[in-house]
């Protein structure tokens, strides 16, 4: 039987417990999950690509069948390079759907052998976004319980006043 390799892409600036929820649930479905951290300089990330990769590696320590890598360029090219047959995308709300639908249709046009699977985070994380977490942290709000411990520390350092 063919191994099902999934790529879960994102900027992960920073990774949240909602992202981790999808990672853990994805590992129950797929034989291997590759968390693909996009450099995406257009989004002006708060954390460097290495910081984001390290936060994720720390958060998934102990989980099996997972890899964490950064990538540049087209996601579909990265997925092909890794032998992936699935792209996992998270949807929090209807507002996420339109953009993700367009991206999945473009990816299908570029490679019909790679399917996109949409997953919703658990209800307790459905409101989380990296943008909101950074905003709360920048105003000295407590984001513990919403992000891994290393991210809490990383945000404190970035927003130290």
N, C-alpha and C positions, 0 to 999 in steps of 0.2 A: 504494500500500500504506500502511496506517495506521501511523503512528509509534508505537512501544511506549515509553511513558514509565513508569518505575518510581520508586517512592518507597521509600527505605531509612530507616525511622524508628528512633530510639533516643534515649536520654538522653546517651549518649556521654560519660560522666563518669568518666574521660576516654576518648577514642578509643584503641583498641589496634591493634596490627598485625593482629589477627584481624579487626577491623572493616575495616581497609584491604584485607585479602585479599578480603573479600566485595565491597567497592566495586570493586576492579579486575576481579574476575571478573564482577561484574554488568555492568560497562561492555562486556564482550565479548558479552553476551547482549541487552542493551536498547539502544535508540537514544539514550536519555537517562536519566540517573540523578539523582534529587534526594535528597540526604542531608537528612533532616528531623530537626532537633535539637529534641526535646521539652523544654519548660521543666521540667515534672514536679517541682514543689516538694515533693510528698509523699515523694520519695526523698532530700530534703535534699542536693542535689548539692554537692560540694566546690568545683567551678568554676562561675562565673557562666555564663549562657547565651551571653554574648558571648565569653568565654574559650573555651568549647567549640566554638562556631562558628569562631572564629579558628584554633584548633588543627587543625580539620578542613580549613579552607581552605588552611592552610600545608602540610598533609600531602598534599593532592591537587593542589597546584600543578603545572601542566604536563599534567594529564589533561584529555582533551576530553570534551565532552557531559556535564558534571557541574555541578550547582548545589548549594550548601549554604545552607540556610535554617533559621531557627528557627520553631516553631509552638506555638500553645496550642490547647487544645480537642481535639475528636475528630480522630483521624488520617484517618478516611474523609472528613471535610469538607475537610481540607487536600489530600488526594489528588484529590478532585473539583475543587477550586479550581485545581489545577495541571494538570488534564487527564490525570492518570495513569490507567493501566489495570491497573497491577500494584503490589502492595505486596511488598517483599522482606523476609523475616524470617530471621535467623540462628538456627541450632540447633546448640548445642555437644553436648548430651547429651539423653538421654531425659527428664531432669528439666525441660528447657526446653519439651519438646513439649506437655505437657498445657495449660499456660497459653497458649502460642502457638496451639494448636488452638482453644481457646475464643475467643480474640481474633479469629482468622480467620473463625470461624463467625459471630460477632457482626458483623464487618465485612461479610460476605457478606449477612447479613440487612439491613444498612443500605443496601447498594448491590450489586446482583448483577452489575454491569458491571465491578467491580474485583476481580481475582483476587489471591490471596496465593500467593507462591512461596517455598518454604523452601529455604535454602542452608546447607550445612555449611561451616565454615571448613576450611582445609587442616589436616592432622593436627598440624602443628607449633604451631598456635594454638588447638587445640580445648580446651585447659585454661584459657585466659585469660578472665578476667572483670574488669570495671572494679573491682568490689568487692575482689577479691584483689589487683589491682595497687595500689590505694590502701592496702591493709593492709600490703603488703610495703614500699612507699615510706615509709609512716609509721614503719616500724621501721628505716629507713635501709638497706633492701635495694636492690639494683641492679635496676632494671626496664628498663635500656637493652636494646635488641634486642627488647623486647616492646611498646614504644610509640614513636611518633615522637619525634625529638629535642626538639622544642618542648615536648612533654608531660613528658619527663624533667625539663627545666628548671622547668616549671610545678609539678610535684610537689615538687621540691627546695625551691622558694620557699614552698609551702604548708606543708611539714612542717619547715621550718628550725627548729632547736632552739637 
